[in-house]
Amino acid sequence: MGLKLKHVDYFNNSILLKRAFILFYLFIFPAMIRAQSAIFPKINPAEITIVRDSFGIPHIFAKTDAEVAYGLAWANAEDAFFETQNLVYVGKGMMGRKKGIEGAKADYFIHAIAARRLVEEHFEKDLSPEFKKYMDGYVQGVNAYAASHPKEVKLPKAFPATSKDIITSFVVTMSFLNKAQNAVADAVDGKYDTVTINMPDEPRLPVGSNAFALNSTKTIDGKTYLCTNPHMGLSGPLSFYEAHLHSDEGLNIEGALFQGLSSVNMGANENLAWGMTWNHFDRLDVYKLKMSETKKLMYEMDGKYYALEKRPVWLKVGLGKHHRIVLPVKQMTFWSEYGCTVKSKKSNNYYAIRFPGNQTIKAAEQFYKMNKARNYSEFMDALRIHSVILFNIVYADKDDNIFYLEHGTLPNRDTSFNWKGLMAGNTSKTLWTSLIPIDSMPHTINPACGYVFNTNNTPFNCSGKDCSQEYTYYPKRLVDDLPGNNNRSSRFTELISMKDKFSMQDLEKIKFDVTLSHKGGFGESVESIFHLDANKYPDLKEPIEILSSWNRTCEIHEYAPTILGLMLTEIFTHRGLDDAYFIKGFNIKEDEWISTMRNACDSLKKYFGTVKVEWGTIHRSICGDKNLPLRGFADMLSPSYPVQNKNAFTFSPKYADTYMLFASFGKEGLEKLSALQPLGNSLNPASKHHNDQMELFSRQELRPLSLKKEDVMKKAESVYHPK
């Protein structure tokens, strides 16, 4: 963002300062943490029990929700404290100290969207006392771990953390999911000076999810099923951490959460379960302000002029190997009636970025209320908090309710405007001030066909064709912006149509399916590959015959996925295609298919001496000391989006299956629960739980789970208190 380094604070590397630094880490810093904890109701860690099962999943038991939150913070820190710390740095605006200039850009963004100011203004009045107590427990756990492990703390000045720090990080996360950081950066970098687009035109990451729910009319045993299966990164802040939270105050849930967050994001309790999938509707608008030609920092709206509010910030930029040299850099942001406003560094243009993510601080509490919900009504009340920025909901409960909801915060805009372009910032008519209500978003509740699903496809294909679906208030212009059907939705529709009723084992097979559908944008785009004339290309007779006889299943012993995978890698790279094209489809002429096939075969012959190379030979799951063949393919129900490994002609997924949970409910509540991760639950490479689920994943073998303490204790590998 054009940061200019103006001043240097030199670091004196003397022996005396080194000794003082060590003294601070060992004695003073832990004392500071203990002192800060005293301002909260004191939690006794001896009252919290963490039970680790044989796969390192923490089952946390305590009397109160706040104590459980303490235990979750501690357990997650044991497995990925560096991710928890990053959230604290975000909340305190200290990313520049930690990561230098790139981190300072994040601090600039956090200041520009007024994340911390929003929290300071709304923390006391907007959050319930119950939830604030829960967050107090969580930050006590974070601070206690930091005090007990000072050598792991990268920035001592960031601690002790506060509830406001964590809530601020939630606001930033919601804004990040809004892609607001890209819009702010593009505005500052002057990209809107020459283009008229609204959202930044960037490749879409191949992240997504599957979620399915079947009620008793669709299941053999008359139970109600749910499967949630996010597809995200295998490491980093958007990877998943699994935990079981159990208190005597009614919290009892197993599921997955993004690293460092304070509640389960998707999972199952004794009464209900839900999955979440990514959705794509437009939540953000960029406005070009009409500035006065004579009055400095004045902009016009509805014929009147208003002053831009100046909001300066001193960014602290860490330099050097350990970022111990700190450079203060002054930058300026602004605030208008539209909200966050920045100036282009290439012109005198000012742009405002408006989105729902920085207008509420309740996202963390919404997740907490979803965790605590005991029935459909309470779960819907939690959703109506309406602060989680996106994610479709697929739901099931013990009362045999199932539903799909296109969930999230969508601005209630004036439909007379074309909102795809850069918006005029001189009229209140473009200043939306409310959201489309949750109950008015596309949804289907208890459809007659007995199932709902979503695979990041259109919300208007979420159940059977003959089932009534409710779209009570959803402007048609928004429909045009939504995605169509992908391979996963096409394949699920094929599989769910094969039988009248399904067992849980049948649903598991559907989730692990790795077959390419003939339908959908992707399937139709590659269909011509399987009908090439081998006589026309005698030098490619063998690979053409392999592809033409292929059953479209991407198992490890198949040859065709290897050839097709290499061909698509070249085409997607050459054309700059991204995940969106698995829905949109793409048009490749025969000569380009042939060219990429020759290149693929040349590579296979170079490295293996033959074109008959099994998919599992080059498609590998690699983590630590384990290296296993991997099934699946891009946009399969069991997907893998691989990239080439360094120094080897093998490919491993950067995005893929990241968590699977299956729940079955009877009339009395949860009856069966199982889960699986592709690698392990710990991000610590030194932990045996970093990769201990890889063999299970290769066999599609789930881990059975229980929410009952007595069952958990029977399988305990370790039992301890967080201290």
N, C-alpha and C positions, 0 to 999 in steps of 0.2 A: 504493500500500500504506500510505497514511497517514503518509508521512515528515514529520517535524517538524524544521524547520531551527532548530538551537539555538545555533550559534556562527558568527561571520563572521571569515574571514581576509582583511583588506582588502589590495587590490593597489595598491601605490604606482606610479602611472603617470608617474614622473619620467623626464626625458631620460636621466639616468645609468643607470637600470634598463633603459631601452630599448636603450642601447648595450651593456650587459652581456648582455642577452638575445640580441642579434645576435652578439656574440662567442661566446656559448655554442653557438649553432647552427652557426656557421661553423668553429669550431676545437675546442672542448672536447668537444662531442657526438660528432663522428666519431672522436676519439681514444678515447672511452669504448667505442665499438663495436669498434674495432680491438683494444683491450685485452681485451675479453670474449672475442673470437674465439680468443685464445691459449689458453684453457682447453680447447679442443677440438683434436683432431688437425687440424693446419692443412691446409686445402684450397687448392690453387693454382688460381685461376680460369683460368689460361692452359691448364690441362689439360682444360677444359670447352669444348665447341663448341656454340653455339646456331645452328641453321640455320633461318631463317625462310623459308617458302615464299611464293608469290605472294598467299596469303590470310592471311599473318601467323601461321600455325600454327607454334609452336616445336617443332623436332626437336632433342632434346638428346642429345649424344653425349659419353661419357667412359669412362674405364677402370673406375671403381668405381660402385656404386649410390649411395654417399654423394655423389660428385661430380655425378651426374645429379640427385639431390635438390636440391643447391645450385643447379644450372641451372634446375630447375623453379621453385624459389622466386623466382629472379631474373626469369625470363621472365614469370611470373604477376604479379609486382610491376610490371613494365613496363606491363602491360595493365590492372591493377586493384589498385594498391598499397593503396588505401583499404580494400578488402575484407580484404586480408592483415592490415593494421593492426587492423581490428576484431576479428579472431580473437586477436591478441596482447592487446588490451585485455580481451577476455573472459577469456583465460587468466590475466591478472594481476589481475582484479577491478577494472578501471579504467574501466568503461563510464560510471560516474557522472561522472568527470572529463571525459569526452568528450561525453556527451550529457545532462548535467544530471540532473534528477529521474527522467526515464524511464530513463536509463542506470543510475542508482542502484538502481532496481527490479531491473534485471538483475543487478547486483552482489549485491543481497540474495538473489536466487534462487540464484546461484552459490554463495554462502556457505551458504545453507540446505540445499542438497543435498550439501554437503561435497565438491564436485568437486575443489578443490585438495588438500584433506586426503587424499582417496582417491589422488590421483596421488603425493603425497609418501610415502604409506605403501606403495605398490605399485610404484613406478617401477623400482627396482633389481631386485626379485625376479620381477616378472611379465613384463617385456619382455626379449626375447632380445638378446644383445650385437650381433648382426647388425642388428637393427632400431634399436637405440639409436644405432649408428654412422650408419645412414641418416638418422635424425632430427637427429643432430648436423650432418650435411651440409646438411640443409634449413634449420635455423636459422642456420647460417653464411651461407647465401644470403640469407635475410631480413635479417640484420644488416648484411651487406655492402651490400645495396641501400639500407638506411636510412642507413648512414654516407655513401654516395656521393650520396644525394639528401636532404640534411637539410631542405630547404625543403618536401618532401612529407610530412615527419613531423609529425603533429598533436600528439602527446604525447611529447616527448623522454624523459620519465621511464619510459615503457613499454619503452624499449630500453636495453640489448640484450635480445632475446627469448631464451628457453631452450627446450629440448626439453619441459620440464615445462609451460611455458606453452601450447605447441601441443597437447600431449596433454590438458591440462585443457580446452582449447577443444573437443576431440573429445568429451570426456565431457559437456560442456554441450550440444553439438550433438545427441548421442544422446538426452540428456534432453529437449531441445526437441522432437525428433521424437516423443518419448513424450507430448508435451503436458503435461509435468510443470509447466512454468511457469504454465499456466492453472490447474492444480489448486492449486498453492501460493498463487497470487494470490486464487483464490476462497476458500480456507480463511482467509487473512488478512483478506479483505474481509467475512467473515461470511456468505457465501452458503450454506455448509453448515449454518448455524444454523437455517435455515428449510426446507431441502429435503433430500431423502434420496438424491439421485442420487450416482453414483460419479464418473464423468468430467464435466467441465464441458460444459454443453450449448451448443456454439458452432457457428456455420456452418462447414461443411467447405470449405476452399479447393479450387477446381477443378484441383488438381494431380494428376498421374497419369502413366501411361506405357503404351507398347505394347512388347511383345517377342515375337518369333516365331523358331522354329527348325525346320528341315526336314532330315531325314536323306536318305541316298542313295535310299531307296525312293520318295521323294516328289519328287525333282528330275530334270529331263530329262537333265542332264549327269552324274548320279551323284555330285555333290558334296554337301557338307553346308553348309547356309546358316544364318546368323543375322542378324536385324535387331534392333537396340535403338533405342528412340525415346522418351526421356523427355519429358513435358509439364510444364514447371515455369515459373518466372518468367523473363521475358526480360531482367531485370536484377536486381541485388541478390545477396545471399549464396547464394541457392538457384538462381542461374543457373549455366550450365555453361561451363567453360573446357576447350578441347581442347589436347592436347599429345601428343607422341611421346617416350618415354623409352627410351634405348638405352645399355646399359653392356656392358663385356666380362665382367661377372659374371653374365650371363644375363637381365638385364632388357631386354626389347624389346617395348614395348606402346604402342599408339595408342588413345586414348579420351578420355573426358570425366570431369571432376572438378568438384565444387563449388568455387567460388572460394576460394583460400587453403589448400586441403587438400594433403596431401603425397604422395598416390598417385592413380592413375586409379581412379575408382569403377565404371566400366563401359567395356568396350572389347575389343580383340583383340590377342593376341600371336601368335607364329608357330605355336602349336599349338592354341589354343582361344580362345573368345570368350564373353562373357556380357552379358546385359542385366539391368536391375533395374526392377521396377515397385513402386509403392506398395501396401501392404496395410493392412488395417483392424482386425486383431484387437485386443482389449483387453489392454493390457500394464500398466495402472496401477490401483492400488487406494487409496482414501482411507478411513482409519480414524478413528473418533471415540473418543478415549481416555476411560476411566472414571477421573476424577480423585478423589482423596481429599477428603472434605469437611472434614477436620481437619488434614491434613498438607500443607503447601504444596509444590507441584510434585511430588507423588507420584501415580502412576497404578497402577491395579490390573491384574494379569494372572495368570490361573489362581489367584485367591484370595490372591496376595501383592502387596505394594506395592513399586514401584521408583521411584527418583528420576529425574526428567527431567534430562538433562545440559544445562546452560545453555551456549550458544555465542554470546556477544555479537559484534557486528561494528560497527566504525566505518566508515560509508559516506562516501566523499568525493564531494560533489556540486558539480559545476562550474556556476557561474552567469555571467551576462553574455554578451555577443556571442560571445566566444571561450572561454567557460567558464574564465577565468583566476582568477575569484574562487572559492575552494574552501571549502565549508562541511562540516565533519565532523558527521555525524549518527549517533548511536548507536542501533542496533536490536538486537533479541534474537531468536535462533532457538534451537531445542532439538533434542535427539536422544533417541529412545526405541528400544526393541527393534525397532520397525517401521522405524526409520530417520529420515529428515527429518521434523521435527515443528514446527508453528507454532501460535501462538495467534490466535484470532479477535479482531479489534479491537472487535467489537460484543458480545462475551460473554466468559465465563470458560471457553469450550470450547477444547480443544486437539485438533488434527488431525494425523495422521501420513500422509505420502504415500509409498507404496512402489512402486518400479518398477525394472526391470532396468538402466536407463540409467546409474545412478550406482553400479553394483556391479562394474564392470569398467573397465579402462583400455586394453583390447586392441583397440578398434575400428580404430584407425589401423594397427596391425600386421596385423590381418586383411586389410585392403585391400592392404597391401604383399605379403602372402603370396599373395593372389589374383592380383596382377600377375605374380608370379614363377612361378606354377604351370605345369608343363610337360605335364600330362595330367590326366585325370579324377580319379585317385587323389589327386594333390597338391592339386587344386582343392578336393576334398571335405575334405581335411585342413585347408585354410585356412578353410572354412566352419565346421568343428567348433571353431574358436577361439571361435565363438558369442558375439561381442561387438557386431556391427553390429545395431542395435536392430530394424530392419525392412528391407523390400524383398524381394519375391519374386525368384527367380533363374530366368532362362531361359538355357540353356547349349548350346553346340555345340563339337565338337572335330574334329581331323583323323582320329581313329579312328572317326568316324561315330556318336559318342555324342551324344544330345540328352537334356535333362531339364528338367522344371519342378519347382521347390521353393517351397512357401510358407515363406519363410525369415524368421528373426528370433528375438527372445528373448521367449518366451511363458511366463509363470509356470506352474509345475506346481501348480495349486490343488486343494484339497479340493473335490470336485464336489458334496458334500452341502450346500454353501452357495450362496446366490444372490449371485453376485459383481457383479451389476449395480447394487446399491444401496450406500449408505454402510455400511462394514463395522464390526462391533463390534471395538473395540480393547482387549478385556479377556481374550482367550483366545489361546493359542499355536496353536490349531487354524486360525486365519485367517492365521497368519504363515507364508506360503510361503517356502521356502528354496532351491528348485531350479527349473530351467527344463525344459520339455519338450524332449527331445533333438532335434537337427536331423533325425536319421534317422527320427524318429517324426512329423514334421510332414507334411501332405499333399504328396505328390510323385508324379511319373510319370517313369520312366526308360525310354528307348528303346521307346515304345509302338509297337504293330504298325502303326498307321495312318501313322506316319512324321512326325508333327509335334507340337509343343507350342506353347502361346501363353499370354499373359496380357495383359489390358487393364484391370487393376484390378477384374476381375470375380471371381466365386466361384472358389476353387481347384478345385472339383469339376467345372468345365467348363474343362479345360486341354488337351484333346485330342479325338480323335474319340469318338463315343458308344460305339463297339464296342471301344475299346481298354481293356485292363485298367489300372486305376489303383490305386495302393497308398496306403492311409491306415492305417498300422499301429497308431498310438496317438494318437487324437485325440478327446477326449470329445465326445459329441454336442451337449452344451450349447454348445460353442464354434461348432459349425456354424451354429447359429441366429443368431449374432452377425455372421456374415460376409455380405458383399454378394452380391447375385444377379448377373444379367447386365445389362450396359449396352449402348448402341447399338453401341459398338466391338466388343464380343465377338459380338453378334448378326450384325453385318455381316461380321466376319472369318469366322465359321462359314459364312455364305452363300457367300463368295468362295472359301474353301478347298475347298468341296464341289463347285465347278463343274468341276474338272479332276482327273485322276488324278496328274499330275505338273506341276511348275512350273519355270520358268526364273528366274534372278535378276531379270530384267526384270519377270516376272510378280509376284514378291514386292515389288518396288519399287512397282508399280502398286497393290498391295493397301495398302501403307503410306500412299500418297498419296490413297487413296480418300476422297471427300467425299460419300458417299451415305447418306441416312437409311434405316435398316432399317425394315421394317414390324413387326418383332418387338421384344421387349424393353420395359421399362417406359416409356422415353421415346417410342419409336415408337408404342406402343399408346395412350399418353396424348394424342398429337396427331392420331391417325388421324381423329377425327371432323371436324377442320378441313377435310379434303379431300373431305368428302361433304356439305357444307352446300348447302342449296337456294337457288340464286341467285334464283329466282322469289319466294321468301319475303322476301328482302331486296334489293329492286330497286336501292337506293342503293349496294349493295356487289356488284353483279353482276360488275363487272370484276375486283376482287381475288379473289372467290370462284372465278371461272373460271380465273384465273391459278394459284391453289392446286390446284384440282381436276385441272388438266391437267399439273401439275408432275411431273417424273420423279424427284423427291426428291434431286437432285444439286445441291450448293451450289457451283457454279462462278461466276466473277465476272460472267458475262453473264446470269445467271438473275434473274428478277424476284421469284419466290416467296420465296427466302431473306430478302429485304429485308423483306417484309411479315411473315413468320413471326418473324423476328428481333426486330422492334419489338414484336410482340405478346407474345412470350415475355419480353422485357426488362421490360415493364410487369407481367406476371403474377408473374414471379419476384421482382421488387422489392416489389410490393404484398403478396404472401403471405409474403415472407421465406424463399423457397426457396433451396436451395444445390445444389451438385453431386450430393449424394446422391440427389436426385430424378430424375436421369437413370437411376438403377437402380430406385429405389422406384416411380417413376411418380407421377402426380398426376391428380386428377379435376377437370376444368374443365367447367362446364355451358355449354350453347350460348349463353346470353345473355351470359356473360362473354367467350366467344370473340368474339362479335359486337361487344361494347362495345370490346374492345381492338383489334379490326380497324378499327373506325371511327376510333379515336384514331390508329392507325398511318397510316391513309390521310389523315387530316387533316394529320398532320405532313409526310407526303410531298408533299401538294399545296401546303402552305405553303412548303416549301423548294425544291421542284422543279416544281410545277405539274402533276404527274401522279402516279399510283400505280405507273406502270411505270418503276421506278428499279432499275437493275442493282445486284446485290449488291456488286460491286467499286466502285461509285460511293461508297457509304457505308462499306464495310468495307475499311479501309486499313491497310497496313503502313507505319508512319512512324518513321523513325530518322534523325536529323541532317538532311541536305539531301535525303533521298530519301522519296518518298511514292508508294507503289505499290498498285494494287488487290490485294485478298487474297481467296483462295478459302477454303473450309472453314467449319465451324460447330461449335458446342458438341457435344462427345462424338462427333465424327467420328473416323475413323482418322487423318485429318490435321486436328486440332482447332484451334479458336480460341474463346477466352472473352473477348469484347470488352467494353469500357466506352466510354462516350461521351467524345470529346475535348472539351477546353475550347474555347469560342468557335467551335464548328463542329458541324454536324449530321453528323458522321462518327464511326465507332467503330473502335477499335484494340484488339488483344488485350493483356491484362495477363499472361495465361497462355496458352500455345500450344505447338506444336512447338518444342522448344528444341535438339534435337540428334538427328541420324540417323546411324547407322553400319550398314553392310552388310558382312558377311564371308562368304567362300566358302572351304571347305577341301577339299583333296584328300588322298590318302593320305600325301603328303610334307609336308603342312602348309598354311599359308595361301597361297591362290592369287590372291585378289582382295579388295581392301579399298577402300571408298569411304565418304564422309561428307558431311554438309551441316549448316549452321546457318541459321536463318531471318534473322539480322541479320549478325553478324560475331563474331570471336573476342575483340575488345578492348572493354572497357567505357569506354575513354578516348574521349570525343567528338572529340578532336583527331586521333585515329588514323584513317588511311584504312581500317583493318580493323575499324572500329566498325560499318560497315554494308555491307561489300563483298560479302556473299553474298546480299543481298536479291534481286538479279535472278536468280541461280541458283535460289533457293527458289521464286520465282514461276513458273519454268519446270520445276520439279521435276528439276533437273539436279544430279547428284551430283559431288563432287570425288574423282577417283581418288587413292589413297594407296599408299605402299609402306613397309614396315618395313626395307628395305635401304638402307644408307647411300649406296651409289653412286647409287641412283635418286633419293634425296632431294637429293643434291648437284647433280644435273643440273638440278633445277628450283628451285634456291636463289635467293631474291631478296636475301638478306643472310646473311653468315656472320661471327660475331664471338664473342669471349669475354666472359663476364659481369663486366666491370670498366670 
